[in-house]
């Protein structure tokens, strides 16, 4: 069964955990044999920005001990052979230049999303 996991909500639970729970879930699924692919859209396209650093983040006296590194987590997913797609219009709307992004993702236009969805048995939207 081919699964497309669409990630739209960015930085979900990254204050409670050191990583995005959905990226972690998809990596775990892949490690357990699932045929999973990822589509970043909306604010989640920010995960593709190379070199993110939330170190030093604090709320009052409470410091974040393990800052999230979604770009690194995304890179690890791709190294595990998880195909990653990203909506090019969402990148443009946020002013994210190709030069600042990690490599290896396939850009797709919003118009191409229905054809992409047809390639999968299940689509999960987060």
C-alpha positions as CSV (number, residue, x, y, z in Angstrom):
1,X,0.0,0.0,0.0
2,X,1.4,3.4,-1.0
3,X,0.9,6.2,1.5
4,X,1.2,9.9,0.9
5,X,1.5,11.9,4.1
6,X,0.7,15.6,3.6
7,X,2.2,17.8,6.2
8,X,0.7,21.3,6.3
9,X,0.8,22.2,10.0
10,X,4.3,23.3,10.8
11,X,6.2,22.9,14.1
12,X,3.6,20.6,15.6
13,X,4.6,19.7,19.2
14,X,8.2,20.9,18.7
15,X,8.2,22.6,22.1
16,X,7.3,19.4,23.9
17,X,9.5,17.1,21.8
18,X,12.8,17.7,20.0
19,X,11.2,17.0,16.6
20,X,8.0,17.3,14.6
21,X,5.8,14.4,15.6
22,X,4.5,13.8,12.1
23,X,8.0,13.7,10.5
24,X,9.0,11.3,13.3
25,X,5.9,9.1,12.7
26,X,6.6,8.9,9.0
27,X,10.2,8.0,9.6
28,X,9.1,5.2,12.0
29,X,6.6,3.9,9.4
30,X,9.4,3.8,6.8
31,X,11.7,2.0,9.2
32,X,8.9,-0.6,9.7
33,X,8.5,-1.3,6.0
34,X,5.7,1.2,5.0
35,X,5.8,2.6,1.5
36,X,5.4,6.3,2.5
37,X,6.0,9.5,0.7
38,X,5.8,13.1,2.1
39,X,4.3,16.2,0.7
40,X,5.1,19.5,2.3
41,X,2.6,22.3,1.8
42,X,1.5,25.5,3.6
43,X,3.7,26.6,6.5
44,X,5.4,23.1,6.5
45,X,7.5,24.1,3.5
46,X,9.6,26.0,6.0
47,X,11.0,22.7,7.1
48,X,13.0,22.6,3.9
49,X,15.0,25.7,4.9
50,X,18.6,24.6,5.5
51,X,20.4,25.4,8.8
52,X,17.5,26.2,11.1
53,X,18.5,26.9,14.6
54,X,16.1,27.3,17.5
55,X,18.9,26.9,20.1
56,X,18.5,29.3,23.0
57,X,14.8,29.4,22.8
58,X,13.3,30.0,26.2
59,X,9.9,30.8,27.8
60,X,10.6,32.7,31.0
61,X,13.0,30.6,33.0
62,X,12.2,27.5,31.0
63,X,14.8,26.7,28.3
64,X,14.2,24.4,25.4
65,X,16.8,21.7,26.1
66,X,16.7,20.0,22.7
67,X,15.8,22.4,19.9
68,X,14.0,21.0,16.9
69,X,15.9,20.6,13.6
70,X,13.2,19.9,11.1
71,X,15.6,20.4,8.1
72,X,17.9,17.7,9.5
73,X,14.9,15.4,10.2
74,X,13.7,15.9,6.7
75,X,17.1,15.1,5.3
76,X,17.2,11.9,7.3
77,X,13.8,10.9,5.8
78,X,15.2,11.4,2.4
79,X,18.3,9.4,3.2
80,X,15.9,6.6,4.3
81,X,14.5,6.7,0.7
82,X,11.3,8.6,1.5
83,X,10.3,10.7,-1.5
84,X,9.6,14.3,-0.5
85,X,7.5,16.6,-2.6
86,X,7.0,20.3,-1.9
87,X,4.5,22.8,-3.3
88,X,6.4,25.4,-5.3
89,X,3.8,28.2,-4.9
90,X,3.9,27.8,-1.1
91,X,7.7,28.3,-1.3
92,X,7.3,31.4,-3.4
93,X,4.6,32.9,-1.2
94,X,7.0,32.6,1.8
95,X,9.9,34.1,-0.1
96,X,11.9,30.9,0.2
97,X,14.7,30.8,-2.5
98,X,15.9,27.5,-3.9
99,X,19.5,28.3,-2.8
100,X,18.4,28.2,0.9
101,X,16.7,24.8,0.7
102,X,18.0,21.3,1.4
103,X,18.3,19.3,-1.8
104,X,16.5,16.2,-3.0
105,X,12.9,17.3,-2.9
106,X,10.6,17.3,-5.9
107,X,8.7,20.5,-6.5
108,X,5.1,20.2,-7.6
109,X,2.6,22.9,-8.5
110,X,-0.7,23.1,-6.8
111,X,-2.3,22.2,-10.1
112,X,-0.3,18.9,-10.2
113,X,-1.5,17.8,-6.7
114,X,-4.6,15.8,-7.9
115,X,-2.4,13.8,-10.3
116,X,0.1,13.2,-7.5
117,X,-2.7,12.0,-5.1
118,X,-3.8,9.4,-7.8
119,X,-0.5,7.6,-7.4
120,X,-1.3,6.6,-3.8
121,X,-3.6,4.2,-2.1
122,X,-4.0,6.3,1.0
123,X,-3.6,10.0,1.7
124,X,-3.1,11.2,5.2
125,X,-3.3,14.9,5.8
126,X,-1.8,16.5,9.0
